[in-house]
Amino acid sequence: SASVQLLDYALDMGDRRDMEIVRLGRKAFDGRRAIANLLVQYFDLLSHSILFIFGGYPANCFETLNYCGVIVHRCIEKEAQIYVDTCMRTIHRWLQYSKLRKFSAAIRDQSNRTIVEYVIVISRALYTGAKRIDEFDSLAAELKAHLRRSILHIQCAGSDAELYANNRKVRLVLSAQINKHTSIRKHRPMEYVWEECTNIPERMIMKPYGEHIVSKLVQLSIVRYENEYLQEENDGDV
């Protein structure tokens, strides 16, 4: 073909510039994007798992998926899908540029009171040392094993929040922090904007759940907070 003849001619002429153009035609592996893809998948499934565990929709509104050998649930209701999907697109962009510091998925009641909240803290910038796909695959498999275990722990951990939320109308609220001073919350239900969130939920206590994931790709800390009113209300003290 004409293109093959042109390439042969360039090589025969020993034109170094043409040879470099041929080599640069191969697309380089984008490790940062690959890490963002991996974490966004985890954040997405984490959000839907929390929605499944703590109420908001009946069980028949969820489909089951396999995530690294663990069965997870993903809501098929359009409103929930649109809300989470639009959040994840923005989160993906922040991850690619190493701007994301925290991601949280919270369940709130009709009074906008936080019942339970899972917070993922990115304590180390994304590592881009994996220049080749085979290097990344090995590190990604190790990281996904940690992420798989964290979802399994969340599914198995019973709490007062679960009892409280399953008897009330609740909703999922996703938040993010991109620097030390500004937290932003995804506006609901159909306005695709993030609003600045300066209020801190009152009487939130850390529960005995936490995990620190150390990987050459990224380091994460995962903690769970619950409202301390929950035990009092479940016991009839409030």
C-alpha positions as CSV (number, residue, x, y, z in Angstrom):
1,S,0.0,0.0,0.0
2,A,1.0,3.6,-0.3
3,S,1.4,4.1,3.5
4,V,3.8,1.0,3.7
5,Q,5.8,2.3,0.7
6,L,6.1,5.7,2.4
7,L,7.3,4.2,5.7
8,D,9.9,2.0,3.9
9,Y,11.1,5.1,2.0
10,A,11.5,7.0,5.3
11,L,13.4,4.2,6.9
12,D,15.7,3.7,3.8
13,M,16.5,7.4,3.8
14,G,17.6,7.1,7.4
15,D,15.5,10.1,8.4
16,R,15.6,10.1,12.2
17,R,12.7,12.4,12.5
18,D,10.4,10.1,10.6
19,M,11.5,7.2,12.7
20,E,10.7,9.1,15.9
21,I,7.2,9.9,14.6
22,V,6.5,6.3,14.0
23,R,7.6,5.4,17.6
24,L,5.6,8.2,19.1
25,G,2.5,6.9,17.3
26,R,2.1,4.3,20.1
27,K,-0.1,5.7,22.9
28,A,1.6,5.7,26.2
29,F,0.0,4.0,29.2
30,D,-1.8,6.6,31.4
31,G,-1.3,5.3,34.9
32,R,-3.1,8.2,36.5
33,R,-6.2,7.6,34.5
34,A,-6.0,3.9,35.3
35,I,-5.9,4.6,39.0
36,A,-8.8,7.0,38.7
37,N,-10.8,4.4,36.9
38,L,-10.1,1.9,39.7
39,L,-11.0,4.2,42.5
40,V,-14.1,5.6,40.9
41,Q,-15.4,2.0,40.4
42,Y,-14.8,1.4,44.2
43,F,-16.5,4.7,45.2
44,D,-19.4,3.9,43.0
45,L,-20.0,0.5,44.4
46,L,-19.4,1.8,48.0
47,S,-22.1,4.4,47.5
48,H,-24.6,1.9,46.2
49,S,-23.7,-0.6,49.0
50,I,-24.3,2.0,51.7
51,L,-27.6,2.9,50.1
52,F,-28.6,-0.8,50.0
53,I,-27.6,-1.5,53.6
54,F,-29.0,1.6,55.3
55,G,-32.3,1.8,53.4
56,G,-33.9,4.3,51.1
57,Y,-35.0,1.8,48.5
58,P,-36.5,-1.8,48.7
59,A,-34.3,-4.8,47.9
60,N,-36.0,-5.3,44.5
61,C,-34.6,-1.9,43.4
62,F,-31.1,-3.3,43.3
63,E,-29.2,-5.6,40.9
64,T,-26.3,-7.8,42.1
65,L,-22.8,-7.5,40.7
66,N,-19.6,-9.4,41.3
67,Y,-16.7,-7.2,42.6
68,C,-13.5,-9.3,43.0
69,G,-15.5,-12.3,44.3
70,V,-17.8,-10.2,46.6
71,I,-21.5,-9.8,45.7
72,V,-22.4,-6.1,45.8
73,H,-25.7,-4.4,45.1
74,R,-26.3,-1.5,42.8
75,C,-29.5,0.6,42.7
76,I,-31.4,0.5,39.4
77,E,-33.7,3.4,40.2
78,K,-33.1,6.2,37.7
79,E,-32.8,9.0,40.3
80,A,-30.2,7.2,42.3
81,Q,-28.2,6.1,39.2
82,I,-28.1,9.6,37.8
83,Y,-27.1,11.1,41.1
84,V,-24.2,8.7,41.7
85,D,-23.1,8.6,38.0
86,T,-22.9,12.4,37.7
87,C,-20.9,12.5,41.0
88,M,-18.5,9.9,39.8
89,R,-17.7,11.8,36.6
90,T,-16.6,14.8,38.6
91,I,-14.7,12.6,41.1
92,H,-12.9,10.9,38.3
93,R,-11.6,14.3,37.0
94,W,-10.4,15.3,40.5
95,L,-8.6,12.0,40.9
96,Q,-6.8,12.4,37.6
97,Y,-5.4,15.7,38.7
98,S,-4.7,14.6,42.3
99,K,-7.1,17.1,43.7
100,L,-9.3,14.8,45.7
101,R,-8.5,14.6,49.4
102,K,-11.7,13.1,50.9
103,F,-14.8,11.3,49.6
104,S,-17.8,10.5,51.8
105,A,-21.1,8.8,51.4
106,A,-23.6,9.6,54.0
107,I,-27.2,8.6,54.8
108,R,-29.4,11.5,56.0
109,D,-33.0,11.5,57.3
110,Q,-35.9,13.9,56.5
111,S,-34.5,16.4,59.0
112,N,-31.2,16.4,57.1
113,R,-29.5,14.8,60.1
114,T,-26.6,12.5,59.2
115,I,-27.3,9.0,60.4
116,V,-24.2,7.3,59.2
117,E,-21.2,8.4,57.1
118,Y,-18.3,6.6,55.6
119,V,-15.3,8.8,54.9
120,I,-12.4,7.8,52.6
121,V,-9.3,9.9,53.1
122,I,-6.6,10.0,50.5
123,S,-3.5,10.5,52.5
124,R,-1.0,10.1,49.7
125,A,-0.9,11.5,46.2
126,L,-1.4,9.1,43.3
127,Y,1.7,7.2,42.4
128,T,2.6,7.2,38.8
129,G,5.6,5.0,38.8
130,A,3.7,2.2,37.0
131,K,4.7,3.1,33.5
132,R,3.6,-0.1,31.9
133,I,0.3,-2.0,31.9
134,D,1.9,-5.2,33.3
135,E,3.4,-3.2,36.2
136,F,0.0,-1.5,36.9
137,D,-2.0,-4.8,36.7
138,S,0.1,-6.3,39.5
139,L,-0.2,-3.3,41.8
140,A,-3.9,-2.9,40.9
141,A,-4.7,-6.5,41.9
142,E,-3.1,-5.9,45.3
143,L,-5.1,-2.7,45.8
144,K,-8.4,-4.2,44.7
145,A,-7.9,-7.0,47.2
146,H,-7.8,-4.3,50.0
147,L,-10.8,-2.5,48.5
148,R,-12.8,-5.8,48.2
149,R,-12.1,-6.5,51.9
150,S,-13.4,-3.0,52.9
151,I,-16.7,-3.5,51.1
152,L,-17.1,-6.9,52.7
153,H,-16.5,-5.4,56.1
154,I,-19.1,-2.7,55.5
155,Q,-21.7,-5.3,54.4
156,C,-21.1,-7.5,57.5
157,A,-21.0,-4.7,60.1
158,G,-24.3,-4.3,61.8
159,S,-25.0,-1.1,63.6
160,D,-27.6,1.0,65.3
161,A,-27.7,3.2,62.2
162,E,-29.0,0.3,60.1
163,L,-31.9,-0.3,62.5
164,Y,-32.6,3.4,62.6
165,A,-32.4,4.1,58.9
166,N,-34.6,1.1,57.8
167,N,-37.6,2.5,59.7
168,R,-37.4,6.0,58.2
169,K,-37.2,7.9,55.0
170,V,-33.6,8.5,54.2
171,R,-31.4,9.6,51.3
172,L,-27.8,9.2,50.1
173,V,-25.6,12.3,50.1
174,L,-22.2,12.3,48.5
175,S,-19.5,14.8,49.5
176,A,-15.9,15.5,48.6
177,Q,-13.0,17.6,49.8
178,I,-10.5,18.9,47.3
179,N,-8.3,20.9,49.8
180,K,-7.9,21.4,53.5
181,H,-10.5,24.1,53.9
182,T,-13.4,23.4,51.4
183,S,-15.9,20.6,51.5
184,I,-18.4,20.3,48.7
185,R,-21.6,18.3,48.5
186,K,-23.5,17.1,45.4
187,H,-26.8,18.9,45.1
188,R,-29.9,16.8,44.8
189,P,-31.9,15.6,43.0
190,M,-31.5,16.9,39.4
191,E,-29.3,19.9,39.7
192,Y,-25.8,18.8,38.5
193,V,-23.8,21.2,40.6
194,W,-21.6,20.9,43.7
195,E,-22.3,23.3,46.6
196,E,-19.9,24.4,49.3
197,C,-20.7,22.7,52.6
198,T,-19.4,24.4,55.7
199,N,-21.6,22.8,58.4
200,I,-20.2,19.9,60.4
201,P,-22.8,17.3,61.6
202,E,-23.3,17.5,65.3
203,R,-22.8,14.6,67.7
204,M,-21.1,12.4,65.3
205,I,-18.9,9.7,66.8
206,M,-16.4,7.4,65.2
207,K,-17.4,3.7,65.4
208,P,-15.0,0.8,65.8
209,Y,-14.4,0.4,62.1
210,G,-11.5,1.7,60.2
211,E,-9.0,0.5,57.7
212,H,-5.8,2.0,56.4
213,I,-4.9,0.8,52.9
214,V,-1.3,1.1,51.9
215,S,-0.4,0.6,48.2
216,K,2.2,1.9,45.8
217,L,-0.7,3.3,43.8
218,V,-2.5,5.2,46.6
219,Q,-3.0,5.3,50.3
220,L,-6.5,5.4,51.8
221,S,-8.0,5.6,55.3
222,I,-11.6,4.5,55.7
223,V,-13.6,5.5,58.8
224,R,-17.3,5.3,59.8
225,Y,-19.2,7.8,61.8
226,E,-22.6,7.4,63.4
227,N,-24.9,9.9,65.1
228,E,-24.7,9.3,68.9
229,Y,-28.5,10.0,69.2
230,L,-29.2,6.7,67.5
231,Q,-28.5,4.5,70.4
232,E,-30.5,6.7,72.7
233,E,-33.5,6.7,70.3
234,N,-33.4,3.0,69.7
235,D,-33.3,2.5,73.5
236,G,-36.3,4.8,74.0
237,D,-34.3,7.4,75.9
238,V,-35.2,10.3,73.5
